Amino acid sequence: MKYLAACCVFKDELRYLREWVEYHLIVGVEHLYMVSNDDSPDAALEILKPHIERGEVTFAGVRGKPFAPLQRLVYQELLKVARGQARWLALLDVDEFLLPVEADNVPEVLSLYERHSALAVNWACFGSSGLQDPPELQTAAFRMRLRDDDDENRIFKSIVDPGRVVGVHNPHRCDLVDGANPVDEFGAPVTHDFRNENDPHFGVRLRMNHYRTRSESEFAEKLSRWRDGGHPELGSDEAIREFWERNNRCEVLDECIQRFVPEIRCRLMIDSKKS
């Protein structure tokens, strides 16, 4: 049995796909279940082929259906697949990077929560860092994030024991056996559907760097994909402007993830001067 696996459902995310995979292998994820919702999964399959051949990635393509409801359905199936194969399964998106703040890897942190069914890991939301165009590596380029106490950083994603999950409540939270709640890194139960309302709530052991806007041009690309897709926060020009301003008001220089960037560059054979 693997100790830590991760899964994601992605669409139009080819630019950073290998960076996301390599990073999570570096920080201790042993297997990745990856499902493409692209109209054609061939390009993603080609990118991931070396990892598939090494047994690091299980890949599938699912066409059609609105992305948001599809994500929940796929998570439910992946949890069934992971049951008995992984002690922990992280439910992630391709713009989310699990970050051990001080430990060398994520399993080292998870070992502290063995008696729990699920761990709620809070976002650390990063903005554009003033970039107009996409960088080569998002982990290297986006260094400005929201303050610790910003409400956006109260949103969490889950790392769960697949054997103790009875359903997927939403992409942030699973329903657990005996009605248990996930705990945050301080061991306090988290009762909300997607927000950690406890104090303190923010990551001194484990958090999730969330590159929520990326560069200005990438945010525009995101809007073109989501405008007709029912995104709850991007339904009007006013809502879009408010979303950008709320998520791009970054005041904290955060370079914690930078210690892993040289190894990512090495694996991707990227010259540090380019990113």
C-alpha positions as CSV (number, residue, x, y, z in Angstrom):
1,M,0.0,0.0,0.0
2,K,1.2,3.5,-0.8
3,Y,1.3,5.9,2.1
4,L,0.3,9.1,0.1
5,A,-1.4,9.4,-3.3
6,A,-3.1,12.4,-4.9
7,C,-5.8,12.8,-7.5
8,C,-7.0,15.6,-9.7
9,V,-9.4,16.3,-12.5
10,F,-8.1,18.9,-14.9
11,K,-9.2,20.8,-18.1
12,D,-7.0,23.1,-20.2
13,E,-4.0,22.8,-17.8
14,L,-1.3,21.4,-20.1
15,R,1.1,24.4,-19.5
16,Y,2.0,23.4,-15.9
17,L,1.0,19.7,-15.9
18,R,4.5,18.2,-15.6
19,E,5.6,20.8,-13.1
20,W,2.6,19.8,-10.9
21,V,3.5,16.1,-11.2
22,E,7.2,16.5,-10.6
23,Y,6.7,18.7,-7.6
24,H,4.3,16.3,-5.9
25,L,6.6,13.4,-6.5
26,I,9.4,15.5,-4.9
27,V,7.4,16.2,-1.7
28,G,6.5,12.6,-1.2
29,V,3.4,11.7,-3.2
30,E,3.9,8.2,-4.3
31,H,1.1,7.9,-6.9
32,L,-1.1,10.3,-8.9
33,Y,-4.5,9.6,-10.3
34,M,-5.1,12.1,-13.1
35,V,-8.2,12.5,-15.2
36,S,-8.4,14.9,-18.2
37,N,-11.6,16.6,-19.1
38,D,-10.1,18.1,-22.3
39,D,-12.0,17.6,-25.5
40,S,-9.0,15.5,-26.6
41,P,-6.9,13.9,-23.9
42,D,-4.1,13.0,-26.3
43,A,-1.8,15.9,-25.5
44,A,-2.1,15.3,-21.7
45,L,-1.4,11.6,-22.3
46,E,1.7,12.4,-24.2
47,I,3.0,14.7,-21.4
48,L,2.3,12.1,-18.8
49,K,3.5,9.1,-20.7
50,P,6.9,8.8,-19.0
51,H,5.2,8.9,-15.6
52,I,2.6,6.4,-16.6
53,E,5.3,4.0,-17.9
54,R,7.1,4.3,-14.5
55,G,3.9,3.5,-12.6
56,E,3.8,6.9,-11.0
57,V,0.6,8.1,-12.7
58,T,-2.8,6.4,-13.5
59,F,-4.4,8.4,-16.3
60,A,-7.9,8.5,-17.8
61,G,-9.8,10.9,-20.1
62,V,-13.4,11.8,-19.6
63,R,-15.0,14.1,-22.3
64,G,-18.0,16.3,-22.0
65,K,-20.2,17.2,-19.0
66,P,-19.9,20.5,-17.1
67,F,-16.6,20.4,-15.3
68,A,-17.8,21.2,-11.7
69,P,-20.3,18.3,-11.3
70,L,-18.0,16.0,-13.2
71,Q,-15.2,16.6,-10.7
72,R,-17.3,15.4,-7.8
73,L,-18.3,12.2,-9.7
74,V,-14.7,11.4,-10.7
75,Y,-13.5,12.0,-7.1
76,Q,-16.1,9.4,-5.9
77,E,-14.7,6.8,-8.4
78,L,-11.1,7.6,-7.6
79,L,-11.7,7.1,-3.9
80,K,-13.0,3.6,-4.7
81,V,-9.9,2.9,-6.7
82,A,-7.6,4.3,-4.0
83,R,-9.3,2.3,-1.2
84,G,-6.8,-0.4,-0.1
85,Q,-4.1,1.2,-2.3
86,A,-3.2,4.3,-0.3
87,R,-3.4,5.3,3.3
88,W,-3.9,8.9,2.4
89,L,-5.4,10.5,-0.8
90,A,-5.1,14.2,-1.4
91,L,-7.9,15.8,-3.6
92,L,-6.3,18.5,-5.5
93,D,-6.5,20.8,-8.6
94,V,-3.5,21.5,-10.9
95,D,-3.2,25.1,-9.5
96,E,-2.8,23.7,-5.9
97,F,0.5,22.5,-4.5
98,L,0.8,20.7,-1.1
99,L,3.5,22.4,0.8
100,P,5.3,21.1,3.9
101,V,6.2,24.3,5.6
102,E,9.1,23.1,7.6
103,A,9.2,19.3,7.1
104,D,11.1,17.7,4.3
105,N,8.0,16.1,2.8
106,V,4.3,15.7,3.2
107,P,4.2,12.2,4.6
108,E,6.4,13.4,7.5
109,V,3.5,15.8,8.4
110,L,0.7,13.3,7.8
111,S,2.3,10.8,10.2
112,L,1.2,13.1,13.0
113,Y,-2.5,12.6,12.1
114,E,-2.7,8.8,11.9
115,R,-5.7,8.5,14.2
116,H,-7.8,10.8,12.0
117,S,-9.9,10.1,8.9
118,A,-9.2,13.4,7.1
119,L,-7.0,16.5,7.3
120,A,-8.3,19.9,6.2
121,V,-5.4,21.8,4.5
122,N,-5.9,25.5,4.1
123,W,-5.1,27.4,0.9
124,A,-2.4,30.1,0.8
125,C,-3.7,32.1,-2.1
126,F,-1.2,33.7,-4.5
127,G,-1.9,36.5,-7.0
128,S,-0.3,37.5,-10.3
129,S,2.9,38.9,-8.6
130,G,2.7,41.6,-11.2
131,L,3.2,39.2,-14.1
132,Q,1.4,39.9,-17.4
133,D,2.3,36.7,-19.2
134,P,2.7,33.0,-18.1
135,P,6.0,32.1,-16.5
136,E,7.8,28.8,-17.2
137,L,7.3,27.7,-13.6
138,Q,4.5,28.9,-11.5
139,T,6.2,27.7,-8.3
140,A,9.2,29.9,-9.1
141,A,7.4,33.0,-10.4
142,F,4.4,33.6,-8.1
143,R,5.8,34.7,-4.8
144,M,3.2,37.3,-3.5
145,R,0.2,35.9,-1.5
146,L,-2.6,37.1,0.7
147,R,-2.1,37.8,4.4
148,D,-2.4,34.8,6.7
149,D,-5.7,36.2,8.2
150,D,-7.3,36.8,4.8
151,D,-10.7,35.1,4.5
152,E,-9.7,33.5,1.2
153,N,-7.0,31.5,3.1
154,R,-9.7,30.0,5.3
155,I,-10.8,27.8,2.4
156,F,-9.5,24.2,2.7
157,K,-9.0,21.1,0.6
158,S,-8.9,17.6,2.0
159,I,-6.4,14.7,2.4
160,V,-8.5,11.7,3.4
161,D,-8.3,8.0,4.3
162,P,-10.1,6.4,1.3
163,G,-11.2,3.5,3.5
164,R,-13.1,5.9,5.8
165,V,-14.9,7.9,3.2
166,V,-18.5,7.3,2.5
167,G,-19.1,10.0,-0.1
168,V,-17.9,13.2,-1.7
169,H,-19.7,16.2,-0.2
170,N,-18.1,18.7,-2.5
171,P,-14.6,19.1,-4.1
172,H,-13.3,20.4,-0.7
173,R,-14.8,17.9,1.8
174,C,-15.7,14.2,2.0
175,D,-18.3,12.6,4.1
176,L,-16.6,10.3,6.6
177,V,-17.7,7.2,8.5
178,D,-19.5,7.8,11.8
179,G,-20.1,11.4,10.7
180,A,-16.6,12.4,11.7
181,N,-15.2,15.8,10.8
182,P,-11.8,16.4,9.3
183,V,-9.4,18.1,11.6
184,D,-7.1,21.0,10.8
185,E,-3.4,20.9,11.4
186,F,-3.9,22.0,15.0
187,G,-6.2,18.9,15.6
188,A,-9.4,20.9,15.8
189,P,-12.5,19.6,14.1
190,V,-13.6,21.5,10.9
191,T,-17.4,21.6,10.6
192,H,-18.0,23.9,7.6
193,D,-18.4,22.6,4.1
194,F,-15.3,24.4,2.7
195,R,-14.0,27.0,5.2
196,N,-11.9,26.5,8.3
197,E,-13.6,28.8,10.8
198,N,-11.2,27.9,13.7
199,D,-8.7,30.2,15.2
200,P,-5.8,29.7,14.5
201,H,-6.4,28.2,11.1
202,F,-3.4,28.9,8.9
203,G,-0.4,26.6,8.1
204,V,2.6,26.2,10.3
205,R,3.0,22.5,9.2
206,L,1.1,22.0,6.0
207,R,-0.7,24.2,3.6
208,M,-1.7,24.4,0.0
209,N,-0.2,27.0,-2.3
210,H,-3.1,28.0,-4.5
211,Y,-2.1,29.9,-7.7
212,R,-5.6,31.2,-8.0
213,T,-5.2,33.9,-10.6
214,R,-1.8,33.2,-12.1
215,S,-0.7,36.0,-14.6
216,E,-3.1,38.6,-16.0
217,S,-3.2,36.9,-19.4
218,E,-3.9,33.5,-17.8
219,F,-6.7,34.9,-15.7
220,A,-8.2,36.2,-19.0
221,E,-7.9,32.6,-20.4
222,K,-9.6,31.3,-17.3
223,L,-12.5,33.7,-17.8
224,S,-13.0,32.5,-21.4
225,R,-13.3,28.9,-20.1
226,W,-15.5,29.7,-17.1
227,R,-17.8,32.5,-18.3
228,D,-20.4,30.1,-19.6
229,G,-19.5,27.3,-17.2
230,G,-21.5,28.4,-14.2
231,H,-18.6,29.5,-12.0
232,P,-20.3,30.9,-8.9
233,E,-17.9,33.8,-8.6
234,L,-17.5,34.8,-12.3
235,G,-21.0,35.5,-13.4
236,S,-20.8,39.2,-14.3
237,D,-18.2,41.8,-15.2
238,E,-18.6,43.3,-11.7
239,A,-18.1,39.9,-10.1
240,I,-15.0,39.3,-12.2
241,R,-13.5,42.6,-11.3
242,E,-14.2,42.0,-7.6
243,F,-12.7,38.4,-7.8
244,W,-9.5,39.8,-9.4
245,E,-9.1,42.6,-6.9
246,R,-9.8,40.3,-3.9
247,N,-7.3,37.6,-5.0
248,N,-4.6,39.9,-6.3
249,R,-4.3,42.2,-3.3
250,C,-1.2,40.2,-2.2
251,E,1.0,41.8,0.5
252,V,3.1,38.8,1.7
253,L,6.3,37.7,0.1
254,D,6.3,33.9,0.5
255,E,9.3,32.0,-0.8
256,C,8.8,28.8,1.2
257,I,8.2,26.6,-1.8
258,Q,11.4,27.9,-3.5
259,R,13.6,25.3,-1.7
260,F,12.0,22.7,-4.0
261,V,12.3,24.7,-7.3
262,P,15.9,23.7,-8.1
263,E,14.9,20.0,-8.1
264,I,11.8,20.8,-10.3
265,R,14.1,22.6,-12.8
266,C,16.5,19.7,-12.8
267,R,13.7,17.2,-13.5
268,L,12.3,19.4,-16.2
269,M,15.7,20.4,-17.5
270,I,14.8,24.1,-17.3
271,D,17.5,26.8,-17.1
272,S,17.0,28.8,-13.9
273,K,17.6,32.1,-15.9
274,K,14.4,31.3,-17.9
275,S,12.0,31.3,-15.0
